[in-house]
Amino acid sequence: MRWKRAAGRALLVCALLFAGNAGAQAGEPAGGSDGRGPITLVTGGDLTGYLRGVLKGWNDRHPREQVTLVELPDAADEVRAQMVTELRSRSDRFDVLNIDVAWTSEFAAAGWIKPVNGAQFPLKHFLPPVVDTATFRGRLYAVPYVTNAGLLYYRKDVLDREGARPPRTWAELAHLAKTVAPKYGLDGYAGQFLPYEGLTANVVEAVQSAGGTVLAGEGSRVTVDSPAARRGLSFLLDGVREGWIPQRALTYKEEESRKAFQDGRLLFLRNWPYAYALANARPSGVAGKFGAVPLPGPGGPGSSALGGSNLAVNTQSRHQKTATELISYLTTESVQRRVLAEGALPPVWADLYTDPELVRRFPYLPTLKRGVLAAKPRIKSPHYDQVSLAVQAVMHDALIHRRSTDAAVARLSRELSAIVGRG
């Protein structure tokens, strides 16, 4: 009889396991619930504190589906590291993840975030390029929440005195940086050239502005060894060799470069839109004396690397329906307006960039819209973190030691090929 009881228990276990697997295969959320309940939203640091007010609006209307906000450190690499630790362990601690746009492919390929149905979200109202940052292999894995594009800041007072217009091409930028900047005791041009994620963005912008790519096929092919990519890399390497990009700029991140411009030490600066309000506020040394235009390229306006973040649902979330509905709420027009007005972050809704009230408060919006429309996603790859580290290491070494473009391309191509080959 004992063996019969044991066999009966075994059959019962198998039946339960089969039922559970059948529910999972049918798309039932992890945990077997109805997909609703309290959830957690994880994000990098909310510097303005606007997000708590936005989430209060949700919580007031959803007493049984409250959202808890978890803020990780400000630094992007620390945010990613903590998220990845949880996701690799198949933890359901975080339900909705606010992820850098560059992480979408990696998280999707690893199975950490679930595909979403685009019909549930107002994608037709978004700036078109931002939607591409949320896709991987033709499927939508996240929903755009915030976008960003680099701008060229320039000293309007100096250029007006010289009778010069803001540069639209690299040649015009280099000429003004070499000839006008020294007359006024200024450095010519700076971006973010310290070896961190900002350098990757600057390198990608230069390459794609010239019509090239670093990787293609969503990270499956190395394409940096091309005439177009070489032309883009030469823009940065020649700038350092010729001196209109100063050596000290190779130590700049966003804030160091912003302060250099704000303190009146730079003629031209590549930076994100957040720098506009800070540089225009007292006691800034350039308040009322500067302007912003789209990034230049070889023969006209260039192409920025899209920044910003996307909202994704953790595959292990027990309350995926609530998580998805929270994302719908956060991407409504009314919340997107607050993202800009209270959070000072560029929204993904296109119409907000021409709203008269918002343009009065944020005069750079029309320029930023042109920049976003001409921008492209940063490198798409399931191994983005390794790819970005390789770009940073190779290019910073080339900039510091004034390597030739050929030498930089050869080394970068080798290192990227090794990463893609391992993948």
N, C-alpha and C positions, 0 to 999 in steps of 0.2 A: 504493500500500500504506500510505503514511503516513496518509492520511485514514481508512483502515479501522481502523488501530491507534488513532487518536484517537477514532473513533466507538465503538470497543470500550471504551476507557477511560471515555468519557462514559456508556455504558450501564451499566458496572459501578458508577460513582459513583451514578447514579440508582437502581440496584437496592439499593445499600447505604443510601442515604437513605430509600428507601421502607421497607426492613426496619426501620430505626431508628424512623421515624415510626409504623410499625405497632406496634412494641413499646411506644412511649410511649402510643399511643392505647389499648393494651390494659391500661394501668395499670402498666407496668414502671417501677420507680424510676429516677430520673435516673442516668445512667452505665451502665445496662444490666446491673448486677450482680444478684445474688439478693436485694438489699436488706438484706444483713447486713454488719456490719463495725464498725470503730471509729467513734465519733461524738463530737460536741461538744455540751455543754449550756451555753447562755449565759444569764446572769442578772444582775440588779443585785447590788450588794455583799451578801454573806452576813455580816451583822453578828455573828452568834453562832458562826459556823464549823461549824454542825451538818451542813451539806450535804455536806461532804467525807466525813464518816463514813458518811452514808447512801449516797453513791456508791461508797464502798469495798465495801459489802455487795454491790452490783451487780458491781463489777469482779472481786471474788474468785470469783464464780460464772460470769463471762463473760470468760475470758481472751482470747478472740478478738474480743470486742465491747466493748472498754474505752471508758469515758466520760471525756472530758477536760472539766473545769469551767473556764469562762471567766467571770470576774467583772468586770463593767463598773462605772463609778462609782456611788455611792449615789443621786445625784440622778436622778429619774425622767426628766426631759427629756434628760439626757445619755445615759441608757440607750437611750431611744427613738431619739435621733439616731444613735447608733452602729449600732443594729440596722437602722434604715432605710437607712443608707448601704450596708451589706452586701447587704440584700435588693434594693434598687433596681438594684444592679450584677449581680443574679442570681448572687451568690456562694453556694457550698455550704460556706462556712467553718463556719457554725452549722447543726447538724442539729435540735436541740430548742431552742425559745425559751421562756423564762419571761417572759411578757408581762403587763403591767398589763391588768386586765379591760377597761378602757376602750379599749384598742387593738385588740381582737379584730375589730370590724367594719371598721376601717380596713385592717388587714392582710389580712383575708379579701377585701374588695372589690378590693384591689390585686393579688390572686393570689399573695401572698407565702407564705401558709400553706395547707396542703391540708385538705380536709374529712376528718373521721375518722368511723369507724363506732362509734356509741355502744354497741353491743352488746359491744365489747371492753373496756369499762370499767365499774366498779361504780357507775354513776350513781344507781341506786335507793337507795344508801346515803347519798347526799349530801343536804345541806340543799337543798330544791327551788329557792330563788331563785338559787343560785349557777350552776346549769346554764344559765340564760337568758343569763348573761354570756358564755358560750362559743358562742352561736349567732349566725348572721347569715343573714337571709332564709330562715329555717326550717331551716337546715342546721347541724350541729355542726362547728365548725372548730377547736376546742381542747378541753381537758379541765380543769375547775377543779382547782386545786392548793391555794391558800390563799384564805381569804375574810377579810372585815373589815366591821365596821359601827361607826358612831359611837355613843358613849355620852355621857350627861350625868353628869359628875362633880359632886358637891355636898359642901359642908361639913356633915357630919352633926352635928358638935358644935354648930355655930351654929344649925342648924335645930332640934335637940333643945332647946336653951336657949330658943328662941322658941316651942316647942310646935307647930312647923310640919312638915308632911310634904314629901317631895321633890315638886317640881312635875310634874304630868301634862299640863298644858296650857300654851300660850304665855302666857295671861293670868296664871296662877299664877306662872310664871317671872318675868314682867315685874314683877308686884306685889312679890315677894320681893326681886328685884334692886334695885328702887327704894326699898323701905322698910327691909329688914333689912340689906342690905350696908353702907349708910352708917353704921349704928349700930356696926358693928364695924370701921370703917375699911377696908372691902373694896370692890373693884370688883365690879359686878354679874355680868356675863356676858361670856365671850369664846369665840370659836371660832378659825378660821384665816382671817384676812381680808386678808392681804397678797395682791397679785395674782399668784397661782401656782395650781397644780392644787388645792391645799387650799381656795381660795376657791370654785372651781367646785363642789367637793363640798358645801360649806356652802350655796351658793345652790340647788343641785339638791335638797338635803334640805328646805330651806324650801318650795320650790315643790311638790314631790311630797307633802310632809306636808299641804299644803293641798288636795291633790287635783288639782294642775295638772301640766303638763309644759312643758319648754322646746322640745323637738322631738318629733315623732311620726312614725310610718311609717318607723322606722329611719333617721331623719334627713332624710326627704323633705319634711316640712311643719313650718313654724314655728308653734308653738302657745303662745308665751309671753304673747301678748296675750289673756289670758282672766281672768275674775274670780278664779278659784282661784290662778293664778300671781301675780296682783297681790297677793292676800292674803299669799302666801308671801314675796314680796319686801318687802312692807310690814313684816313681822315684823322683818327685819334693819334696814331703813332707819329705821323708827320707833325702834328700840332705840338707834341712834346719835343721832338727833335728841333723844330724851328723856334720854339720858345714861346709861342702865343698861348700854349697851355703850360702854365708854370709848374715847376717840380712840386711845389707845395700842394697843388691840386691833387696830387697822387695820394694825399692823406685825407682827402675830404669824403665824408658821407653827406647825407642830406643837410644835417644841421650845420656842419662846418662850412659847407659851400654857401648855405643861406646866409650865415653870419658874415662871411667874407663879402658877399654882395651887399648885404644890409648895412655893413659898416663903411661902404663906399670904396672897396678895394678891387672890384671887378667891373669890367665893361659888359661882359656877357655871362649868363649863368643858365645852365640847363637844370631845372628842378620841377617838382610837382606843384600843383595849384595851391597847396596849403601855404606855400611861401608868400603868396601874393598879399594876403591880409596882414601878415606879420611884417613884411617889408614896408607896408604902407602905413603902419601905425607908429606913432611917436613912442620912443625917441629914435626911431630908425633914421639913419643918416641919408636914406634915399627916398623917404616918404614924399610922394607927389612928383618924383623925378624919374620914374621908370615906367616901362610898358612891358607887355608880354605878347608874343606872337607864336604861331606854330613852329616847331623845330624845322630848321632848314635841311635841305638835302643836296645832292649833287647838282641838280638842274632846276630846283624849285623846292617847295615845301617837302619835308621828309616824312617819316613815319615813326611814331612813338611806339614803344612797347607798352601794351595795355597793363595797367596796374589794377588794383582794386581787390574785391573779394566776392566769393560765391557762397551761397547757403546750401548745405547738403545734409541728407539724412543718414545717420549711422545705420549700417545694415543690421546691427544688433539691437537697435532701439526696440523696446517693447510697446511703444506708443507711436507708431509710425503715422497713423492718420492725424493725430494731433500735431506731430512734428511737421507734416506736410502742410497742414492748415496754418500753422504759425508762419511758415515761409510765405504762403499766400498773403497773409496779413502784412508781413514786413516788406513785401514788394508792391503794395498798393500805392496809388498816387499820393495819398495823404501822408503815409509814412515816409515815402521817398522825399517829399517836400521837407519833412522834419530832419531827415538825414542830412540835407544840405543846410537848412536854416539853423538847426540846433547843433548838428554834429560837424558842420563845415566840411562835409565829405561829398564828393561828386556823385550825384544819383545816376541811376541807369535809365530813368524815364526821359525820353527825348524832349517832350514838350516843356519840361521845367527849364531847359536851357534858353528858352525864348520868352519866359514869363517876365513881363515888365518889372514887377515888384522885385523878383529875385535878381534880375540883371542890374537893377539899381544898387542892390546890396552887394552883389558879386559881379563886378564889371567884366571879369575875365570869362564869364560863361560862354559867350558866342565863340571866342577864340578856343576855349577848351572843347566845345562841341566839334569844331573843325578838326582839332587834334585827335579826338576820340574816333571820329568817322574815318580818319586816315590811318589810324593805328591798327596794329595786329597783335594777337596774343604773343606773349613771350614763348620761348621754346616749349613745344609740347612733347613730353616724353614721360613714360612710366618711371624713368630713372632721373627725373628732373634734378633732384638734389645733387646727385653725382655730376651730372652735366654742368650745372651751374658752378659747382666748386672747381671743375676743370677750366671753365671759361675764365673764372676769376684768377686762378693761379697763373695760367699761361699769359693772360693779357696784362696782369699787373707786373709780372716779371718783364714782359716785353716793353712796357711803358717805362719802368724804372731804369732798365739797362739799355733802352733805346735800340731794341732788336729790330731787325729788318722785318718787313711785312711777310716776306717769304719764310723766314725762320719761324715767326709766330704762327703762320698758317700750317706749316709742316708739323710743328709740335702739337698744336691744337687738334689737327686732324688725327694724329696718332692716338692721342689720349681719348678723344671722343669715340674713335673706332673701337678701342678696347672696351669702353663702357657699353656701347651698343652691342658689341660681340658677346659680352658677358650676359646681356639681357636676352 
